[in-house]
Amino acid sequence: MQGGKEDEEEVLRCQINEWYPMFKPHTIRTLFHPLPDPFVRYLLGLNPVSPAPHADSHSDDDDDDDAPPPFLLPRPASGRDPLPRPAVGIDPTSLLDCSSQLSVSDEDEAEADSAPSFPELEAAVERSIAALGGAAFPKLNWSAPKDAAWISTDGTLRCSSFADVALLLHSSDSIAHDLSYRPLPSSSSSFPPFTFYLSLRKWYPSLRPEMEFRCFARCCRLIAISQREVTNFYPALLHRRHHILPLIQAFFSEVVGPTFESQNYTFDVYVTSDGRVKLIDFNPWRAFTLPLLFTWEELEEWAFNSEEEGVDKEQEEEEARLVEFRIVESQCGVRPGLKTAVPYDYLDTGEGSGWIPYGYLTRL
């Protein structure tokens, strides 16, 4: 994520806590919480409490202290189970047997005692979720934990409690990538001291994934638009694309272009059923941003050709009409995603494969 000073400033501008105040009327309601350092350490799989400096003599206990702690959900300040578990598979007759009454083992008690606790952050997050209608989806400065959605109870980023938020954030590689960021020493003083923020965004269950689009701006000009959800084919888009394109172009020329300070960036938008355009996110040009139905090479080539030719007012208007807009046009154009992925071990089909003892290769 690191680069020169200009690249650094463009990355910092794409933080949701930086751009949200400027575009608040045009985006989803969001509430922010600065993350305390112990919670950041917890998300990174470290001990929330920084260990004291070791003495000169090392023992086995010292080595145990250095080991990463097991994953435990934060202990709720309320004392209730963060993820309630129904009693499943219990023989009703056994409940009558006093010798087999359910009790919490010493190990369970020790685990509960060792679970980290963040009561102030928990209370603030719970209040924000309630203020957002009882459900929110989390995001850090740049990324949302989309890669961890599989671990939630409904396969989405919907969170109704602090425990839901902690589980998604702790399980996400995208969040770990955000947390690895360190500002350059020469970062512009126009930005406040760097802080990691938890952003809680209002959850809308009715949002349609096919109506979200990624837009590519180069040298302050909109040059391309891609369907955001490329792992599915949506036939309705084939008929609506010519209606959607001018809506996004107008939103860029009237809202995003005149306000956002970077020259090169991408931004995601959602087009509502009544034709309104809502800003979802900003991302840096290239870097870790996915080009979706484009390649970065072709996007760079288009931008380079435009810069070489020079652009006057009339040409700008013509280019605005020629923005490349791509959608998945058939089932054959669907791109692979997590839902169509298989474990890497499945590629191991050679001699000595670990699958041979199970007889799987003989069935191929």
Stockholm file with secondary structure:
# STOCKHOLM 1.0

chainA/1-364         MQGGKEDEEEVLRCQINEWYPMFKPHTIRTLFHPLPDPFVRYLLGLNPVSPAPHADSHSDDDDDDDAPPPFLLPRPASGRDPLPRPAVGIDPTSLLDCSSQLSVSDEDEAEADSAPSFPELEAAVERSIAALGGAAFPKLNWSAPKDAAWISTDGTLRCSSFADVALLLHSSDSIAHDLSYRPLPSSSSSFPPFTFYLSLRKWYPSLRPEMEFRCFARCCRLIAISQREVTNFYPALLHRRHHILPLIQAFFSEVVGPTFESQNYTFDVYVTSDGRVKLIDFNPWRAFTLPLLFTWEELEEWAFNSEEEGVDKEQEEEEARLVEFRIVESQCGVRPGLKTAVPYDYLDTGEGSGWIPYGYLTRL
#=GR chainA/1-364 SS CCCSHHHHHHHHHTSHHHHHHHHGGGBCCEEEEECCHHHHHHHTTSCSSCCCCCCSSCCHHHHHHHSCCCCCCCCCTTCSCSSCCCCCSCCGGGGGCGGGCCCCCHHHHHHHHHSCCCHHHHHHHHHHHHHTTSCEEEECSSCCCGGGGGGSTTSSCCBSSHHHHHHHHHTCHHHHHHHTCCCCTTCCTTSCCCCCEEEEEECCTTCCGGGEEEEEEETTEEEEEEESCCSSCCHHHHHHHHHHHHHHHHHIIIIIHHHCCCSSEEEEEEECTTSCEEEEEEEESSTTCCCTTSCHHHHHHHHHHHHHHCCCHHHHHHHHHTCEEECCCSGGGCCCCGGGCCCGGGGCCSTTCTTGGGTCGGGC
#=GC SS_cons         CCCSHHHHHHHHHTSHHHHHHHHGGGBCCEEEEECCHHHHHHHTTSCSSCCCCCCSSCCHHHHHHHSCCCCCCCCCTTCSCSSCCCCCSCCGGGGGCGGGCCCCCHHHHHHHHHSCCCHHHHHHHHHHHHHTTSCEEEECSSCCCGGGGGGSTTSSCCBSSHHHHHHHHHTCHHHHHHHTCCCCTTCCTTSCCCCCEEEEEECCTTCCGGGEEEEEEETTEEEEEEESCCSSCCHHHHHHHHHHHHHHHHHIIIIIHHHCCCSSEEEEEEECTTSCEEEEEEEESSTTCCCTTSCHHHHHHHHHHHHHHCCCHHHHHHHHHTCEEECCCSGGGCCCCGGGCCCGGGGCCSTTCTTGGGTCGGGC
//
